Amino acid sequence: MVGLVIVGIFIAVGILAPWLAPYDHDAADFAKARQGPSAAHWLGNDEIGRDMLSRLIFGARLSLLVGLIPVSIGLAVGVPMGLLAGYFGGRLDMVIMRLIDIMLAFPGILLAIMLAAFLGPGLTNLMIAVGITSIPVYTRLVRGSTLSVKQEQYVEAARAVGVAHFRLIRLYIFPNVLAPIVVQSSLQIASAILSAAALGFLGLGVPPNLAEWGTMLQKGRTYIFSAIHIVTFPGLAIALTVLGFNLLGDGLRDALDPRLRVA
């Protein structure tokens, strides 16, 4: 419930950003550059005098977007691949899993850096790069669940009465592997936000003028000793959001798996 509250707050902040932000998040005031928190600017000003609170509020929208879209890419590609590999097996399974093994040979963040560097900086390329790195996670998860579910008696009965393969996958297997997918998606959003923040910190993320938490960290690291608030608040926002999604994922796992429910 704590995770759900945290995630709900950040989603609401992102949606209501234009009404919640006290200042224009792009308005620079060089006279107030690097000033600390004050009554007028609760979280201080950044390196060119923009209001930190306003930028964090608008950053919630962008940072959540670069968490949700990559996970959607991973779901759209990884889930069908896992279902096909687990259900049909044989050569199709071997080809798909060897491809996944090649992708897993690279650490996730390294693969994301390589893809982002190849595609070039930009919001769309950032989401594609992070999304591709999440494909192996879903493929392996769904394949393992499918291998287990397809041995169940109700699947054997459906196959015995002549249910077509893809209809059987759609009606009998996919609904029964959905629970781990939901749980993994919540956890994967947290991982995607971290990866996007890391790429932004390395200069491979969104354009510098956009309010994105990882990019804000990268721009403020030069002033970490003279104006620590510039990096502290974006870092805390990332940490809280990731914590919220991780807690939510743990809660969903307990709720959707009767074996893990606490009496």
C-alpha positions as CSV (number, residue, x, y, z in Angstrom):
1,M,0.0,0.0,0.0
2,V,2.9,2.3,0.7
3,G,4.2,1.7,-2.8
4,L,0.8,2.2,-4.3
5,V,0.5,5.6,-2.5
6,I,4.0,6.7,-3.7
7,V,3.3,5.7,-7.3
8,G,-0.1,7.3,-7.2
9,I,1.3,10.6,-5.9
10,F,4.0,10.7,-8.6
11,I,1.4,9.8,-11.4
12,A,-0.9,12.5,-10.1
13,V,1.9,15.0,-10.0
14,G,2.9,14.2,-13.6
15,I,-0.7,14.5,-14.8
16,L,-1.4,17.8,-12.9
17,A,2.1,19.3,-13.5
18,P,0.8,22.4,-15.4
19,W,-1.4,23.3,-12.4
20,L,0.9,22.2,-9.6
21,A,4.2,23.9,-10.8
22,P,4.5,27.3,-9.1
23,Y,6.7,28.7,-11.9
24,D,7.4,28.2,-15.5
25,H,9.8,25.2,-15.4
26,D,11.8,26.6,-18.4
27,A,12.1,30.2,-17.3
28,A,15.7,31.1,-16.4
29,D,16.7,33.8,-14.0
30,F,20.5,34.1,-14.0
31,A,20.4,36.4,-11.0
32,K,19.1,33.4,-8.9
33,A,21.4,30.8,-10.4
34,R,22.3,28.0,-7.9
35,Q,20.5,29.7,-5.0
36,G,19.5,27.3,-2.2
37,P,15.9,26.6,-1.0
38,S,14.0,29.7,0.1
39,A,10.5,30.9,0.9
40,A,10.0,31.9,-2.8
41,H,11.7,28.7,-4.2
42,W,11.2,25.8,-1.9
43,L,13.8,23.6,-3.5
44,G,16.1,26.3,-4.7
45,N,17.1,27.2,-8.3
46,D,19.2,25.2,-10.7
47,E,22.4,26.2,-12.5
48,I,20.7,28.9,-14.7
49,G,18.1,30.0,-12.1
50,R,15.1,27.8,-13.0
51,D,12.8,26.8,-10.2
52,M,13.8,23.3,-9.1
53,L,10.4,22.3,-7.7
54,S,8.7,23.2,-11.0
55,R,11.3,21.2,-13.0
56,L,10.9,18.2,-10.7
57,I,7.1,18.3,-11.1
58,F,7.4,18.4,-14.9
59,G,10.2,15.8,-14.7
60,A,7.8,13.4,-13.1
61,R,5.7,13.3,-16.3
62,L,8.7,12.7,-18.5
63,S,10.5,10.2,-16.2
64,L,7.3,8.1,-15.8
65,L,6.8,8.2,-19.5
66,V,10.3,6.8,-20.1
67,G,9.5,4.1,-17.6
68,L,6.1,3.0,-19.1
69,I,6.9,3.1,-22.8
70,P,10.0,0.9,-22.6
71,V,8.1,-1.6,-20.5
72,S,5.3,-1.6,-23.2
73,I,7.9,-2.3,-25.8
74,G,9.3,-5.2,-23.7
75,L,5.7,-6.6,-23.3
76,A,4.8,-6.3,-26.9
77,V,7.9,-8.2,-28.1
78,G,8.9,-10.4,-25.2
79,V,5.5,-11.9,-24.2
80,P,4.7,-13.3,-27.7
81,M,8.2,-14.6,-28.1
82,G,8.0,-16.3,-24.7
83,L,4.6,-17.8,-25.4
84,L,5.7,-19.2,-28.8
85,A,9.0,-20.6,-27.4
86,G,7.4,-22.2,-24.4
87,Y,4.4,-23.7,-26.2
88,F,5.9,-25.0,-29.5
89,G,9.4,-25.8,-28.2
90,G,11.8,-27.5,-30.7
91,R,13.7,-25.4,-33.2
92,L,11.6,-22.3,-32.6
93,D,12.4,-22.4,-28.9
94,M,16.1,-22.9,-29.6
95,V,16.3,-20.0,-32.1
96,I,14.4,-17.6,-29.8
97,M,16.3,-18.5,-26.6
98,R,19.7,-18.4,-28.3
99,L,18.8,-14.9,-29.5
100,I,17.8,-14.0,-25.9
101,D,21.1,-15.6,-24.6
102,I,23.0,-13.3,-26.9
103,M,21.2,-10.2,-25.5
104,L,21.7,-11.4,-21.9
105,A,25.5,-11.8,-22.6
106,F,25.7,-8.0,-22.2
107,P,24.8,-6.3,-18.9
108,G,21.5,-4.5,-19.2
109,I,22.9,-1.0,-18.7
110,L,25.8,-1.7,-21.1
111,L,23.4,-2.9,-23.8
112,A,21.3,0.2,-23.2
113,I,24.3,2.5,-23.6
114,M,25.4,0.7,-26.8
115,L,21.9,1.0,-28.3
116,A,21.5,4.6,-27.2
117,A,24.9,5.5,-28.6
118,F,24.0,3.8,-31.9
119,L,20.6,5.3,-32.2
120,G,21.7,8.7,-31.0
121,P,20.5,10.9,-28.1
122,G,16.8,11.8,-28.0
123,L,13.6,10.9,-26.1
124,T,12.3,8.3,-28.6
125,N,15.7,6.6,-29.0
126,L,16.1,6.5,-25.3
127,M,12.8,4.7,-24.8
128,I,13.6,2.3,-27.7
129,A,17.0,1.4,-26.2
130,V,15.7,0.8,-22.7
131,G,12.7,-1.1,-24.1
132,I,14.9,-3.5,-26.1
133,T,16.9,-4.3,-22.9
134,S,13.6,-5.4,-21.2
135,I,12.7,-7.9,-23.9
136,P,14.8,-10.8,-22.6
137,V,13.3,-10.4,-19.1
138,Y,9.8,-11.0,-20.4
139,T,10.7,-13.7,-22.9
140,R,12.4,-15.9,-20.2
141,L,9.7,-15.3,-17.6
142,V,6.8,-16.1,-20.0
143,R,8.6,-19.1,-21.5
144,G,9.1,-20.6,-18.1
145,S,5.5,-20.0,-17.0
146,T,4.2,-21.4,-20.3
147,L,6.3,-24.6,-20.0
148,S,4.6,-25.1,-16.6
149,V,1.1,-24.2,-17.6
150,K,0.9,-26.2,-20.8
151,Q,1.4,-29.4,-18.8
152,E,-1.8,-28.8,-16.8
153,Q,-4.8,-31.1,-17.4
154,Y,-7.2,-28.4,-18.6
155,V,-4.7,-27.5,-21.4
156,E,-4.3,-31.2,-22.3
157,A,-8.1,-31.5,-22.3
158,A,-8.5,-28.5,-24.6
159,R,-5.9,-29.9,-27.0
160,A,-7.6,-33.3,-27.0
161,V,-10.9,-31.8,-28.1
162,G,-9.2,-30.1,-31.0
163,V,-8.8,-26.5,-29.9
164,A,-6.4,-24.8,-32.4
165,H,-2.9,-23.9,-31.1
166,F,-3.2,-20.1,-31.1
167,R,-6.7,-20.2,-29.7
168,L,-5.5,-22.5,-26.9
169,I,-2.6,-20.0,-26.2
170,R,-5.0,-17.1,-26.1
171,L,-7.7,-18.6,-24.0
172,Y,-6.0,-21.1,-21.8
173,I,-2.3,-20.3,-21.4
174,F,-1.9,-16.5,-21.6
175,P,-4.5,-15.8,-18.9
176,N,-2.7,-18.2,-16.5
177,V,0.7,-16.6,-17.1
178,L,-0.6,-13.1,-16.7
179,A,0.0,-12.7,-12.9
180,P,3.8,-13.0,-13.1
181,I,3.8,-10.6,-16.1
182,V,1.9,-8.0,-14.1
183,V,4.3,-8.3,-11.1
184,Q,7.4,-8.1,-13.4
185,S,6.0,-5.1,-15.2
186,S,5.8,-3.1,-12.0
187,L,9.4,-4.0,-11.1
188,Q,10.5,-3.5,-14.7
189,I,9.2,0.1,-14.7
190,A,11.5,0.9,-11.7
191,S,14.4,-0.7,-13.6
192,A,13.5,1.3,-16.8
193,I,13.4,4.6,-14.8
194,L,16.8,3.8,-13.4
195,S,18.2,2.9,-16.8
196,A,16.8,6.1,-18.4
197,A,18.2,8.2,-15.6
198,A,21.6,6.6,-16.0
199,L,21.5,7.3,-19.8
200,G,20.4,10.8,-19.1
201,F,23.3,11.2,-16.6
202,L,25.7,10.0,-19.3
203,G,24.4,12.5,-21.8
204,L,22.6,9.8,-23.9
205,G,19.1,10.6,-22.8
206,V,16.6,13.3,-23.5
207,P,17.8,16.8,-24.8
208,P,19.4,18.9,-22.0
209,N,16.6,21.5,-22.2
210,L,13.9,19.0,-21.1
211,A,13.1,18.5,-17.5
212,E,14.0,14.8,-16.9
213,W,15.5,13.7,-13.6
214,G,18.5,11.9,-14.9
215,T,19.4,14.8,-17.2
216,M,19.0,17.2,-14.2
217,L,21.5,15.1,-12.3
218,Q,23.9,15.2,-15.2
219,K,23.6,19.0,-15.5
220,G,24.0,19.6,-11.8
221,R,26.9,17.3,-11.0
222,T,29.4,20.1,-11.8
223,Y,28.0,22.0,-8.8
224,I,27.7,19.2,-6.3
225,F,30.0,20.9,-3.8
226,S,28.8,24.5,-4.3
227,A,25.0,23.8,-4.8
228,I,24.3,20.3,-3.6
229,H,20.5,20.8,-3.8
230,I,20.7,20.7,-7.6
231,V,21.6,17.0,-7.5
232,T,20.0,16.0,-4.2
233,F,16.3,16.6,-5.1
234,P,16.3,14.9,-8.5
235,G,18.2,12.0,-6.9
236,L,15.6,11.7,-4.2
237,A,12.8,11.8,-6.7
238,I,14.3,8.9,-8.7
239,A,15.0,6.9,-5.5
240,L,11.4,7.4,-4.2
241,T,9.8,6.5,-7.5
242,V,11.9,3.4,-7.9
243,L,11.2,2.4,-4.2
244,G,7.4,2.9,-4.8
245,F,7.4,0.7,-7.9
246,N,9.5,-2.0,-6.2
247,L,7.1,-2.0,-3.1
248,L,4.1,-2.1,-5.5
249,G,5.6,-5.1,-7.3
250,D,6.2,-7.0,-4.1
251,G,2.6,-6.3,-3.0
252,L,1.2,-7.5,-6.3
253,R,3.3,-10.6,-6.1
254,D,1.8,-11.4,-2.6
255,A,-1.7,-10.5,-3.8
256,L,-1.6,-12.6,-7.0
257,D,0.1,-15.6,-5.6
258,P,-2.0,-17.3,-2.9
259,R,1.1,-19.2,-1.7
260,L,2.7,-15.9,-0.7
261,R,-0.2,-14.3,1.1
262,V,0.2,-13.6,4.8
263,A,-2.6,-14.9,6.9
